[in-house]
Amino acid sequence: MDANGLKPEDKVPATKKLGRADAERLAKGSSRLIVAKGKKVAEFEVGEQTSAAAIDAMLGPTGNLRAPTVRAGTTLLVGFNDEHYAEVFL
């Protein structure tokens, strides 16, 4: 992000664990969700009617929000995928 002149508005330290309620809050404040798990990428339409499957995809095996999680406008990215980060940020 620094290489492209992008600055985060907010950072949450890794020691603060974000759970299901936090994931739901983030999804409701977005319109598009992209979740990357390795090479697998899933996209969801989110908002007030966010599905349980979308929230489940955002959480890791411990029940915490997966990292990195980034919101760009109304798009929420969870996990990392070069192609989708480039699409959203560049």
C-alpha positions in Angstrom: 0.0 0.0 0.0 2.8 2.4 0.8 4.4 1.8 -2.6 1.2 3.2 -4.2 0.8 6.1 -1.9 -2.2 4.6 0.0 -2.5 5.4 3.7 -4.8 3.5 6.1 -7.4 5.5 8.0 -7.4 3.0 10.9 -5.3 0.1 12.1 -6.2 -2.6 14.5 -3.4 -4.3 16.3 -3.2 -8.1 15.9 -3.5 -8.5 19.6 -7.1 -7.3 19.4 -9.2 -10.2 18.3 -12.2 -9.4 16.2 -15.0 -12.0 16.2 -18.3 -12.7 14.5 -20.1 -9.6 15.7 -17.3 -7.4 14.3 -17.4 -9.3 11.0 -21.2 -8.7 10.8 -20.7 -5.0 11.5 -18.1 -4.6 8.8 -20.2 -6.6 6.3 -23.3 -4.5 7.0 -21.3 -1.3 6.3 -20.2 -2.6 2.9 -21.9 -3.6 -0.4 -19.3 -6.0 -1.8 -17.2 -8.6 0.0 -14.2 -10.4 -1.5 -12.8 -13.3 0.6 -9.5 -14.9 -0.4 -8.4 -18.2 1.1 -5.2 -19.2 -0.6 -6.0 -19.3 -4.4 -9.7 -19.6 -3.8 -11.6 -16.3 -4.0 -15.3 -15.9 -3.2 -17.4 -12.8 -3.7 -20.6 -11.9 -1.9 -23.1 -9.1 -2.0 -23.4 -7.8 1.5 -25.2 -5.1 3.4 -28.1 -5.2 5.8 -29.1 -8.7 4.5 -25.7 -10.4 4.8 -25.8 -14.2 4.6 -24.4 -16.4 7.3 -22.2 -18.0 4.6 -20.6 -14.6 3.9 -19.9 -14.1 7.6 -18.5 -17.6 8.0 -16.2 -17.0 5.0 -14.7 -14.0 6.8 -13.8 -16.0 9.9 -10.8 -18.2 10.4 -10.8 -21.6 12.2 -10.6 -19.9 15.6 -13.7 -17.8 15.0 -11.7 -14.6 14.6 -11.8 -12.3 11.6 -9.2 -13.3 9.1 -6.3 -11.0 8.2 -5.7 -8.8 6.4 -9.1 -7.1 6.3 -9.3 -3.9 4.3 -12.2 -1.7 3.4 -11.9 0.4 0.3 -15.0 2.5 -0.2 -17.9 0.0 0.0 -15.7 -3.0 -0.9 -14.5 -5.2 1.9 -11.5 -7.5 1.3 -10.7 -10.3 3.7 -7.6 -12.4 3.2 -5.0 -11.6 0.5 -5.1 -12.0 -3.3 -2.8 -9.9 -5.5 -5.3 -9.7 -8.4 -8.2 -8.5 -6.3 -6.0 -6.0 -4.3 -4.8 -4.6 -7.6 -8.3 -4.3 -9.0 -9.6 -2.5 -5.9 -6.7 -0.2 -5.1 -5.0 0.6 -8.5 
